[in-house]
Amino acid sequence: RELESILPSDAVIASSSSGIPPSDLQADMRYPERLIIGHPCNPPYLMPVVEICGGAKTEENTLSVAKSLYEQLGKTVLRLDREAPGHLVNRLQAALWREAVHLVRDGYASMETVEKAVTDGLAPRWTLLGPSMIFHLAGGEAGLAKFLTDLGGEVEQWWSSLGQPALDPETCSLLENAMAEMTRDQSVQELSRRRDHLLPALMKAIKIQKENIH
């Protein structure tokens, strides 16, 4: 409402909220058709992805204008067809973290081991393939259909055993202590600098390899 008092009526308002659905944000707006979610991945100064999503009253042209602008800035735009709390990237991230918390809390593996399972086991493939494509390739020549026939039932059993942890004081304390043990006196600033140093080099290398393959 405060922004509307100083902006032209046709100006797009893009919220970077990481979780609030756009329909909630536009509920009391005078021109709700021009509000969208424009949520960047963290850290936004390095990551190329921006999620965009409209609410119940958002006009299609608003999304088109925003998508065009982000793409002109060199961003990769993920357009959500329906709004959901947490949008797309954060929901996927939260789903994986929920199971990571469960595995650590219930003593299946240490936090450091669970982290390595992602960084060394899942992440290298995920830089090239999404989760469904990975299983499509696992099905051999028949692809996803073969995988679903052979292993779909097994995966459903895994789903049924996934944890439902709560972030209660006991679990939070356990996670905080495990993180302190894993980082071993490395500050958040040091870890962030390491990430910011390695991430651009990694993305550049992947981009070059993809271009060479094509």
N, C-alpha and C positions, 0 to 999 in steps of 0.2 A: 504494500500500500504506500509506503514511503517512497519507493522508487517510482511508482506511477505518478506521483505528484510532480516529479521533475523530468520525466522522460517523455519523448513524443509517443503518441498512442500506438504507433506502428513499430516501436523499438522492441526487439526480441529481448526477453529477460530469461537468462539461462542460469539456473541454480546448480552449483557444484555439490549439492547435498549428496552424501554417500548413501543415504538410506530413505529419506522422506519421499513418498510418492508425490508426483507433481499435482495430482488432483487435490491433495491436502493443501499445497502451497497456493493454489489459485482460487481457493474457495471464496475468499472475500475480495478478489480483485475486480476492478472496474473493466479491465480488458484481459480477461483470463486466457483468451485465445493466443496471446503472444508469450506465454510462459512455457518453458520446457526444462527438463533436466539436461545439463551438459556436464557430465561427471567425468573428470580425468582420472587416469590411473596414477597411483603414487609411486615414485615422485613425478609430479606432472611436468617438471622441467626436463625430464629424460624420457619418459614413457610416451609412445605415440598415440595410445588409444584414448578416445573420448566416447563415452556412452551418451546417447541422446534418447530421450523418451518424452512423449507428450502426455498430458492428462486428459480428463474427460472433455475438457473444453478447448483444448489446443487445436489450432487450425493446421492443416497439412502444410500450407505454405510456410508457416513458421518453422517447422522441422526441416523443410527443404532449404530455406535460407541458412539455417544454422549448419546443416550438413555441408553445404557449399563453402561456407566460411571456414569451418574446421579443416576441410580438405585442402583449401587454398593455403592454410597454415602448415600443411604437411602431415596432418593428423590422420590416423586410421579411425573411422567412425563406425561404431556399433549401434545400430538402430534397433531399439526394442519395439516390438509390435504391441505389447501390453505392459502396463506399469505393474511393478511389484516392489515391496519394501526391500531395499538393498540393491535394486536394479539387477544387473546380470553378473558382472565380474565379482562383486562382493558376495553375492549369493553362492557362487561356485567356490570362492575362497573360503567362505564360512563353512560350507559343507565339508571341505577337506579338513579344515582346522578342528571342526567338531570331532571328527574321528581321531585326529592327532591328539587332542586333549584326552579323549577316552582311552587311547592306547597308553599314554603316559600315566594318567591318573590311576588306571587299573593295573599298572605294572607289567604290561606286555613288552615294553621297551623303554629305554631312556629317551629323554627329549632329544639328545644329540643324535641318537640312532634314528629316531623318527624324522628329524630334519634331513639327515643324509639320505633316507629313503626317498625323500622328495627331490633334493638337489642333485643327487647322483643317480637315482633310479627313474623318477618320473620326469623331471624338468628337462633333461636333454631331448627327450622325444617330444615333449610338449612345446618346445620352441619351433617344431616343424609340423606337428600333427595334433589335432584336437582329440579328446577322449573317445569319440565315436569312430574316428578314422583309425585310431590305434587298434581297436577291436575289429574294424573292417579288414585291416591287413592281417590280423591274427587269424582270420578265417581262411586264409589261403586264396586260391583261385576263385572260390565261390563267395568270398568276402563276408560281409556282415551277416548274411543269411545263414551261412555255415556256422559262424561263431555263435549266433543265437540258438541254432539247433543243438550244437554240441555242448555249449557252455552257459547258455542263458539261464538254465535252472540252477546251475552252480552259483552264478552271480547273484541270483535272487536269494540264495541261502546266505551269501555274504551280506547282502543288504539287510536281511532280517536280523543279523547279529551285530550291525553297526551300533555304536554307543549313542546314548542320549545324556551326555554329561551336563551338569549344571555348574555355572561359574559361581559357586558358593564360596564362602571365605576359606574353607579347607582346600578346595581345588585351586583357588587363586593363589594361596600361599604355596602350594606344591609347585605350581607353574612358575611362580616368581623365583623360588629357590632353585628349580631346575635350570632356569635361564641364567641365573647368577653363576651356577656351576659350569654351564656350557660356555658362557662368554669369558669367564676367567679374567675379570678385571678390565676387559676391553670396554671402553665407554661407548655410549650410543653414538657420539660424534665420530669416534674412530670407525665404528662399524658402518656408519652412513657414508663416510668418505671412501671406504673400501668398495661399498656398493656402487657409489657414483663414479668411481674409477673404472670398475670392471664392466658395468652394465652397458655403457656406450660401445666399448670395444666388442663385447659379445654380440650386440645387435648389429653392428657393422659387419662383423664376420659372417653372421647368418645371412644378412642381406646379400653380400657378395657371392656366397655360395649358391643361394637361390637363383640369382641372376645368371651365374655360370651354368647352372643346370638347364635353365630355360634357353 
